[in-house]
Amino acid sequence: MSIEPTTDELELGPVLTALADPHRRRVIQDLIEDSTGAERTCTSFGLPVSKSTRSHHFKVLREAGLVHQVDRGNMSGVTLRREEIESRFPGLLELLRSEPVEP
């Protein structure tokens, strides 16, 4: 797995590109509703896509710096980089929280 960017390396372009996809945006919206630091498995989001497509979506989110992902053998744990996102892009998470969640 590639390492996610530091807070100072977070760039708006890759973040917006990652959020442009409705599946990835839904993942972030679900994570926003979880408690700070909560870790979920990649399969827990119920994305209606193949395993390889799901892996791609999480790679895009990780490389944009929106999530931290940890390999746990036969599963991956994912957490929202809430503090880093809020520090770099204040208000972005609240904007996403207020947007209707797509199915």
C-alpha positions in Angstrom: 0.0 0.0 0.0 1.2 3.5 -0.8 1.6 5.9 2.1 -1.0 8.7 2.3 0.1 12.3 2.0 0.9 14.3 5.1 -1.4 17.1 6.1 0.7 19.7 4.4 0.8 17.5 1.2 -3.0 17.3 0.9 -4.1 19.0 -2.3 -7.6 20.1 -3.2 -7.5 18.6 -6.8 -6.9 15.0 -5.8 -9.4 15.3 -2.9 -12.1 16.7 -5.2 -11.3 14.0 -7.8 -11.7 11.3 -5.1 -15.0 12.8 -3.9 -16.4 13.2 -7.5 -17.3 9.5 -7.5 -20.6 8.7 -5.7 -19.3 5.4 -4.2 -16.2 7.1 -2.7 -18.3 10.1 -1.5 -20.6 7.7 0.3 -17.7 6.0 2.0 -16.5 9.3 3.3 -20.1 10.3 4.4 -20.4 7.0 6.3 -17.1 7.6 8.0 -18.1 11.1 9.0 -21.0 9.7 10.9 -18.8 7.2 12.8 -17.0 8.3 16.0 -13.6 9.9 15.6 -10.9 7.2 15.1 -13.4 4.5 14.4 -12.0 1.8 12.1 -14.1 -0.1 9.6 -13.4 -2.9 7.1 -13.6 -2.0 3.4 -16.4 -4.5 3.0 -18.5 -2.9 5.7 -19.7 -0.1 3.4 -21.6 -2.5 1.2 -20.5 -1.0 -2.1 -22.2 -2.8 -5.0 -18.9 -3.3 -6.9 -16.4 -6.1 -7.5 -13.5 -6.6 -5.1 -11.0 -5.1 -7.5 -13.2 -2.0 -8.1 -13.6 -1.7 -4.3 -9.8 -1.9 -3.8 -9.4 0.8 -6.5 -11.9 3.1 -4.7 -10.0 2.8 -1.4 -6.7 3.3 -3.1 -8.0 6.6 -4.6 -9.3 7.7 -1.2 -6.0 6.8 0.5 -3.8 8.5 -2.1 -5.9 11.7 -1.9 -5.3 11.6 1.8 -8.9 11.2 2.9 -8.5 7.9 4.7 -5.8 5.9 6.5 -5.8 2.2 5.6 -4.2 -0.6 7.5 -3.7 -4.1 6.1 -4.8 -6.7 8.6 -4.0 -9.8 6.7 -7.3 -11.0 5.1 -9.0 -7.6 5.5 -8.2 -3.9 5.5 -9.1 -1.4 8.2 -10.0 2.1 7.1 -10.3 5.3 9.2 -11.2 8.9 8.2 -8.3 11.3 8.5 -10.8 13.7 10.2 -8.3 16.0 12.0 -6.0 16.3 9.0 -8.9 17.1 6.6 -10.4 19.7 8.9 -7.0 21.3 9.4 -6.3 21.6 5.7 -9.8 22.1 4.3 -12.0 23.6 7.1 -15.7 22.9 6.6 -15.3 20.2 3.9 -16.5 17.4 6.1 -19.5 19.4 7.3 -20.4 20.2 3.7 -20.2 16.4 2.8 -22.3 15.6 5.9 -25.1 18.0 4.8 -25.2 16.5 1.3 -27.8 13.8 0.7 -26.3 10.3 0.6 -26.6 8.6 -2.7 -27.7 5.0 -2.6 
